């Protein structure tokens, strides 16, 4: 009788056990109590003090973590085996001791990620609202500005809002001002959100970022978007930030600021898969809000996006000459 591959039935491997068993961790990966023996660390950031609309994304990491246990270990479309390519660990949640004080919380997030980056770990993060990306970038881009692939319904390059410079509508304007991202190597894909501000994407355009509205994506296709991203962001390290509200609300109802007319899941998956070859040094998935979800659809789609991000990070990590 032909036996199945060992990794299919090896019950000593938690990832090979039935997916409904055990304590939930991201992708059923080992939970790390320390930063040693980790190449790619998946980190939850349960924080939503930066929202300007519906709250609830603080519950996103737990929901995505749970749904990620359902996913397979091999990317059937690309053949990437992230868990064979790198030591992937669930590093738990970024513990924030001052969750009610925005700037203090951001400083804590940055401190946590500085330790992660100093240990040589590539961070893959799950929010939380989009304000978490700024303090993460302060750690990831401490050595110099990085390129940016930003997939979102909103530009998130706003100004002050109700007395605060730091909110989920402004991480990338602040990052550009702080020299964390190179606007000439930054692209924003899928933008369509409406607002009372007539200068909604003005900062992005003035700074020199490539702004690709959702109409352009729809008219010219996901492959065009990927080609533009590869052209713009190439030439150095790149950070990838995926806001779940880039998806159409039919695909992701559980988010704080939904906008009609977004990406379908298959468009998002194929777009991400076509970004292979860029030197990704970190990524995040943000704005999953379980209180507004329907049948865990948003959390599951978020976990599926997270797996694609993991595959991109694992392949880039390997391309830099690293070995598990």
Rosetta blueprint (number, residue, H / E / L):
1 X L
2 X L
3 X L
4 X L
5 X L
6 X H
7 X H
8 X H
9 X H
10 X L
11 X L
12 X L
13 X L
14 X H
15 X H
16 X H
17 X L
18 X L
19 X L
20 X L
21 X L
22 X L
23 X L
24 X L
25 X L
26 X H
27 X H
28 X H
29 X L
30 X L
31 X E
32 X L
33 X L
34 X L
35 X L
36 X L
37 X L
38 X L
39 X L
40 X E
41 X E
42 X E
43 X E
44 X E
45 X E
46 X L
47 X L
48 X L
49 X L
50 X L
51 X L
52 X L
53 X L
54 X L
55 X L
56 X L
57 X H
58 X H
59 X H
60 X H
61 X H
62 X H
63 X H
64 X H
65 X H
66 X H
67 X H
68 X H
69 X L
70 X L
71 X L
72 X L
73 X L
74 X L
75 X L
76 X L
77 X L
78 X L
79 X L
80 X L
81 X L
82 X H
83 X H
84 X H
85 X H
86 X L
87 X L
88 X E
89 X E
90 X E
91 X E
92 X E
93 X E
94 X L
95 X L
96 X L
97 X L
98 X L
99 X L
100 X L
101 X L
102 X H
103 X H
104 X H
105 X H
106 X H
107 X H
108 X H
109 X H
110 X H
111 X H
112 X H
113 X H
114 X H
115 X H
116 X H
117 X H
118 X H
119 X L
120 X L
121 X L
122 X E
123 X E
124 X E
125 X E
126 X E
127 X E
128 X L
129 X L
130 X L
131 X L
132 X H
133 X H
134 X H
135 X H
136 X H
137 X H
138 X H
139 X H
140 X H
141 X L
142 X L
143 X L
144 X L
145 X L
146 X E
147 X E
148 X E
149 X E
150 X E
151 X E
152 X L
153 X L
154 X L
155 X L
156 X L
157 X L
158 X L
159 X L
160 X L
161 X E
162 X L
163 X L
164 X E
165 X L
166 X L
167 X L
168 X L
169 X L
170 X L
171 X H
172 X H
173 X H
174 X H
175 X H
176 X H
177 X H
178 X L
179 X L
180 X L
181 X E
182 X E
183 X E
184 X E
185 X E
186 X E
187 X E
188 X E
189 X E
190 X E
191 X E
192 X L
193 X L
194 X L
195 X L
196 X L
197 X L
198 X L
199 X L
200 X L
201 X L
202 X H
203 X H
204 X H
205 X H
206 X H
207 X H
208 X L
209 X L
210 X E
211 X E
212 X E
213 X E
214 X H
215 X H
216 X H
217 X H
218 X H
219 X H
220 X H
221 X L
222 X H
223 X H
224 X H
225 X H
226 X H
227 X H
228 X H
229 X H
230 X H
231 X H
232 X H
233 X H
234 X L
235 X L
236 X L
237 X E
238 X E
239 X E
240 X E
241 X E
242 X E
243 X E
244 X H
245 X H
246 X H
247 X E
248 X L
249 X L
250 X L
251 X L
252 X L
253 X L
254 X L
255 X L
256 X L
257 X L
258 X L
259 X L
260 X L
261 X L
262 X L
263 X E
264 X L
265 X H
266 X H
267 X H
268 X H
269 X H
270 X H
271 X H
272 X H
273 X H
274 X L
275 X L
276 X L
277 X L
278 X L
279 X E
280 X E
281 X E
282 X E
283 X E
284 X E
285 X E
286 X E
287 X L
288 X L
289 X L
290 X H
291 X H
292 X H
293 X L
294 X L
295 X L
296 X L
297 X H
298 X H
299 X H
300 X H
301 X H
302 X H
303 X H
304 X H
305 X H
306 X H
307 X H
308 X H
309 X H
310 X H
311 X H
312 X H
313 X H
314 X H
315 X H
316 X H
317 X H
318 X H
319 X H
320 X L
321 X L
322 X L
323 X L
324 X L
